[in-house]
Amino acid sequence: MSDAPSAPGAGSATATRPAPVPRPTRPTRPAGHGRVGVVLVSHSQELALAVRRLALTMAGSDDPAPVSATGGTPDDGLGTSAVLVAAAARRVDQGHGVAVLSDLGSAVSTVLALLADADEHGLPFPVRFADAPFVEGAVAAVVTATAGGDLAAVLDAAEETYRQHKTGRPHL
């Protein structure tokens, strides 16, 4: 007995099966092709690292975008250090831009002041600030950067999280 299908007899109807749908393949990045880097800035190094871990986990990739977490001051106190933020931006730079997210008001002020004098601080180009919630924006930015989005897409994804309401009701 053979497992091979038999040819239909003369005059018999043939059942046609739809052709199998090809499964999408995950695009692979060519060697040397960088992605947008993401810098997470918090007043607390522990918080920045925790948000980084969450965002990388949510990206679900064994080849994620470069993400750096920086928080606190050089002497391990609470606060934000422009020197640490600039170093973090240089670490994640792969030539496609860097998106920076921060947690609280004074961290935002530090980052914006740093970006205003980007050349003076040796920041990579371009570096942009994402006006987004820290946790939700970080996840969206890292997921988008990992998927290969450009800097504009990474910033848009992070900033879109402001418009995603947790109650499901429109914000009035």
Secondary structure as GFF3:
##gff-version 3
##sequence-region A 1 172
A	DSSP	beta_strand	37	42	.	.	.	ID=ss1
A	DSSP	alpha_helix	45	59	.	.	.	ID=ss2
A	DSSP	beta_strand	67	71	.	.	.	ID=ss3
A	DSSP	alpha_helix	82	92	.	.	.	ID=ss4
A	DSSP	beta_strand	98	102	.	.	.	ID=ss5
A	DSSP	alpha_helix	105	116	.	.	.	ID=ss6
A	DSSP	beta_strand	127	129	.	.	.	ID=ss7
A	DSSP	alpha_helix	134	146	.	.	.	ID=ss8
A	DSSP	alpha_helix	151	160	.	.	.	ID=ss9
A	DSSP	three_ten_helix	161	163	.	.	.	ID=ss10
###
